[in-house]
């Protein structure tokens, strides 16, 4: 039988894997959630955490920052003896707001010619860079052509193909992204609402 804390940590981890559209109000939402957390006497760390500061976030750092905010929530809850889920919920909802009606997606076809491949998947910021995501597994169409049509949220995205679970390949038909996270090539795509 599993411990309730392990289940809470797994739930937080699942929420952290969800792709997030970063907007201008992200910093304000996070700081508002932190300021609304209960204050504890003798816990001087909170005063440093809730002091407003200017923060510049790049796409690579974004995932690290989300994990750090969640870790602070977990540590704060454990230190104060609070229920873990209750303490992390305000921060998680600020980081991962409920989808709005405007947050729509379009179906996009991804195609890669890889004659020697045994397996091809599409990974990107829209699926948490998860090569095992079922909806993004390409099918062999013959002649070395692999393709999959999958939903991608509206907006600017980075993606790559993963061939045979180990080789990252940028889409040769798409523009490259100027930054290389972890040294891997990425392609860029802009998904717009169809008219």
N, C-alpha and C positions, 0 to 999 in steps of 0.2 A: 504494500500500500504506500502510495506516495505522500510526501509531506505537502501541506497546503502552501507553504512558502515556495516550494519548487514549482507548483502549478501557477502561482502568481508570477514568478520570474519568467516562466515560459510564456505566459500571456503577454507580459511586457515585451519580451523578445519578439513575439509575433507582431505586436503593434509597431515595433521599431523597424521591422522588415518591409512595411507597407510604403510604397513610393509616395513622396510628399511633394506637392507643388509649393515652391518657396515664393512667397509674396513679400511685399513691402512691410506688411504688418506682422511678420513672423517674430521679430525681436519684441515688439510691443505685446503680443499674445503670450510669449514665454515669460517675460518679466511680470506681466499682470498675474499669471498663474503662480509664479514664485512669491510675489508680494502677498497673495491671498492665502498662502499656506500659514498654518498656525505658528505663532512665535513661541519659543521656549526660552525660559530664563537659563542662563549659564551656557547657552549655545551660541557663542560669538561668531561662528561661521556664517550664520544666517545674515547677520548685518553686512558682512562682506559680500555675500551672494546677491543680496537684493539691492545693493548700491548700483544705480544706473551707470552704465559704461557704454562706450561706442564699441561695437563688435563688427568686424568685417568677416563675412562668411563666403568661402569659395566652395564649389560643388564637392571637392574632395574632403574638405574639412566639415561639411554639413553632416555627414554620417557620424563622424567622430564627436561632433558637438551634441547631436541627439543622444548618443550613447552616454556621454558625460552627464548631461542633464538628467537622464534616467538614473544613472548611477548615484548622483547626488540625492535624488528623491528616495532611492532605496536606502542609502546610508543614513539619511536624515530620519526616515521612518524607523529604521532599526535602532538608531540611537535614542530616539524619543519614545520607543516602546509602542508606536502606533501600528495600526493595521497597515501592512505594506501596500495593499491595493488602494486603500483610501488615500494614502499619501501621494502615490504616483499618479492617480487618476487625473487631477487638475493639470499636471504637466503634460501627460500623454494627450489629453484633449486639446491642449494648446498646440502641441507639436503636430497632432494628427486630427484636424478638425473633421467633423462629419462632412461627407461629400455634399456639394450643393447641386442644384439642378443644372447649373452652368458647367459643372465638371463632367463633360461628356467625352466620349472617345470615338475614334473612327477605326474601322478595320483596315489594317495595312498588310500588304503582301510583301514578305521578305523572301528573296531568291538568292541562292548562292550556287555557283557551279563548282563542285568539288568531286571529281570523278573517283578518287580513291577513298573518300570518306565512308565510314560505317554508320556514323551518327552525326547530326547537325542540330544545334539548338540556337535560338536567338536570346541574347541577354542584353539588358539595358536598364536604364534608370526607371523604366516603366514596369519592370518585373523584379526589382530588387537584385539584378545581376545574378539571377538564379538559373543556372543551366539545367536544372532538373524540373523547372516549372512546366507542367503538362501542356498548357495552352500555347507554348512557344517551341515545341518540338517540331522540327521540319520533317517533311516526308520526302522520300526519294521518288522523283517523278520520272526517272529514266534518263539515260545519257549523262549521268553525273549531276543532274539538276536537282537541287533540294529546295523546297519552298514550304512556307507556312503563312497563313493569313490569320492575324491575331489582333485583338483590340489594343489600341494605344491611345492614351489620353491626349486631348488637344494640347498643343504647345511644342516647345523645343525639347528634344531628347537626344541622348547619346546611346549608342548600342554597338554590339559586335556579334559575330557568329562564334560559337564554340564548336570546333570539329573534334569528334572522337573524345570528348570530355577533357581535352588537354590543350588544344591549339586554338588560340584566339585569332580570329581573322576579321579585319575591317571589311565592310561591304565595298567591293571594288566599284560599284555603281553610284556610291553616295559620297558626299564631301566628308573629309576627315575633320575631326575635332582638333583644335589647336593644342589642347592639353592632353597629356597621356597619363591617366591614373595608373599607378603601379607599373608603368612601362608598357602597358598594353595599348595597341592602336584601337581607336574608337571611330565610329562614323556618326554623322549628325543627320537628324531628320526633324522636319517641322510638320506637325500634323495640324491641319486646319479643318474647320467645319465645312462640310460639303454644302454647296448652295444649289 
